[in-house]
Amino acid sequence: MKEWKDDKTLITLIKAELYTAVIGDIMDKMGYLHQFLPPHIRPLRDDMLIAGRAMTVLEADVHDNSASGGNNPLLQRSFGLMLEALDDLKEDEVYICSGSSPEYALWGELMSARAMQCKAAGAVVNGYSRDTKGILALDFPCFSYGSYAQDQAPRGKVIDYRVPIEVDGVLVNDGDMLIGDIDGVCVVPRRIEEEVFTRALEKARGERIVLKKIQEGMRARDAFDKFGIM
């Protein structure tokens, strides 16, 4: 029987007791072997944590922002649908963006400020972020390739949101649960989340027992044989 009745309770449990390593271990055992985003997507500050529902955003490169013509009027709009996507963020959601080349920043201070007004849980971008001092001053959880000031405005546009996206081979659907910490970002598909988090809580609690036993002098082999955890 699951220990949470809603997302608020689940997110509180995740932040209090879980971490990406134990969640990833459980998904490995369930046969979901490719649920971590690439390791170069890192928190701007090591203690930043994210736990929330994915709000997926699809970005594309645009090489001539001033050009007229073409068949898609969306490409004539500044940032495409980025502002609409940002305003559509809900409480405890994570803005996660992918699809473009990693040559410009996909997140910044003003976006962080708006996301905080929406009570969003954080941002994860498959690219760079900028306005780093401002984001850190806001204490808004942001995971990216790191700091790079080159702007997306003349180089990329959001072409859709709340659609499936791919981050270096990892599929992310709108509403999947994202967990990010110093060890990376993992994606828990909604369809398996109850089993994943139930088993992860059990494993994390078992690991704390094993840690205590090892600190008391138990051998690694004996600890694994008794508890099945290492």
N, C-alpha and C positions, 0 to 999 in steps of 0.2 A: 504494500500500500504506500502510495507516495506521501511525502511529508509536507507538501505544499498545496495550497488551494488555488493560488493565482500566481501571476508573473511576479508581483511584488515580493511575495514570500519566497519564491524560487530564487530570485536575484539576490535577496538577502542571504539565503543559504549558500549560494555560490560564492559570494564575496566573503562570507564568514568562514567557510570550511573547505572550499575547493580551489583548484588552480589548474592551469592548462595541462600540466604533465599528467595528473591523475585522470582527467577527463579524456585526454588523448589515449592513455593506456586502455581505458574501457572501450573506446571506439575501435582500437586495434583488435581487441579480443572479440568484438562483434563483427569484424570483417570490414570495417570502414577505415581503410589504411591511408587515405589521402585527405585528411580533414584539417591539416594545418596550413595556414597561409605561409608564403615563403619567408625564410628567416630574416631577410633584410627589411621586412615590415616590423618596425620597432617602436616602442613608446618613446615619446619625446623626453620623458623623464622616467627613470627606472621604477619608481613607485606607482606609476599610473596603472589603474585597473579599469577594465571594461567588462560589463556583463549586461547584455540587452539584446533585443530583437533587431535583426538586420532590416534596414531600409535601403534597398539596393538602388544604386545609381549607375547608369551606363554613360560613359564619356567617350568621345571620339575626337581625333585630331582634325583640326580645320586649318588649312594651310594659307588661305587668303580670306581673312575676315571681312575685308572691304569689298570683295568682288560682288558685283550684282549678277543677276541671272541665276541659273540653276533651277532645280525642280523642287527643292525643299525650302519653303519659306522660314522654317525653324532656324535654318543656318544663318539667316539675316538678323537674328535676335542676339543681343549681347548675352553671352554665357549659355545660349540655348534655353533649356528648361532647368538650369541650376537653381535659380531663385525659387521657382515653384517647388522643386524637390526639397529645398531647404525649409521652406515654409510648411511643407507637408509632414515634417518630422513630428512624431508623437512622443509622449513621455516614455522614457526607458528604451527608446529606439537608438540604433547606431547607424549613422550615415556611412555606408560603405560603397566606395566608388572604384570602378575599374573599366578598362576598355581602351584607354589611350596609351600613347608612348610615354615613357618615364622621363620627359624632358621639360616638365613645368610643374608648378605647384597646383595641387588639387584642393587644398584646404588652407585657411588662414584665420586671422584674428576675428574679423567681422563675422565670418561664418560661424566661428565658435561662439561669439556673443549671441547670435540669433539662435543657434542650437540650444544654448543654455536657457534662453527664454522659452523654448519649446520643451524644456526639461528632458532633453535627449541625454543618452548615456555616454556618448562619445562619437569619435570619427575614426574610421579606418580607411586609408586610401592606398591604392596600388600605384604609388607615385610619391612625390614630395609634398611637404607642407612648408609654409612660410609664415612670416610674422611670429617667429618662434617666441620671442620675449613676451609678446602680447598674449599668446596662447598660454604660456606658462604662468603669466600673471593672473589670467582668468582661472587657472587650475582646471582646464578642460581636458579630459583624456583624449589624446590624439596619437594614433599609430600611423607611421608613414616610413618612407625610405630615409627620412631625415630632413634637414633644413636646406631649402634652395629657393631663392627669391623669384625666379623667373615665373611670370604670371601666365595663367591659363587664358586670359581674356582674348588675346589675338591668336591663340594656338589650339584651343580646344573648346568643346561645347558639350553640355549634357544633352543627350538625344532621347533619353527615356529614363523612367524610374519606376520602382516597384515591379521590376522584371528580373528574370534569372540573369545573373552575371557570372563571369569566370575570373578567378584571380590566380593566374599562373597554374591553371589546371584544376583548381578547386572550385567546384560549383557552389554558388551561394544563392539561395532563394529568399525572396522577401519573407520575413517572419522567422527565418532560422535563428537560433540562439548563437550569439558571438561571445566568446570569452577571451580576453586579452590580458596578459601580464608581462613581466620581464622576460619570460621564456617564449613568448610568441602569441599568436592569435589562432584559435581553433574554432571551427564551424560545426555546430551540432544541428543536424537536420531536424526539423520539427517532428517528423514522423517517428523518430526514435528517441526523442529527448527524455521521455519518462523513464525508460529503461537506463539510458546513459546516466542521468543524474542520480537515480536511485542506487545504481551500482557504484558510481563514483563516490557518493557519500559514504557508502559502506567501506570502500577501499581506503579512502582518506582517513577514516576513523581507525581502520586496522593499521595503517602506516604509522599513526601516532603511537599505537601500542608497541609496534615493532621497534620504533625509534627508542622508546623508553627501555625496552629489553636490551637492545644493543648498547645503549649508554650504561646499562647496569652490568654489561660484560658478556652477554650472550653472543655466541659465534654466529657469523652470517649464515653458514650452512644450517645450523640448528634453527635459526629464526625462520629461514625460508621453509624448511621441512615442517615446522609447526604451524606457521601462519600463511604460507604460500604467497608472501609479499616480499619484494625487495626492490 
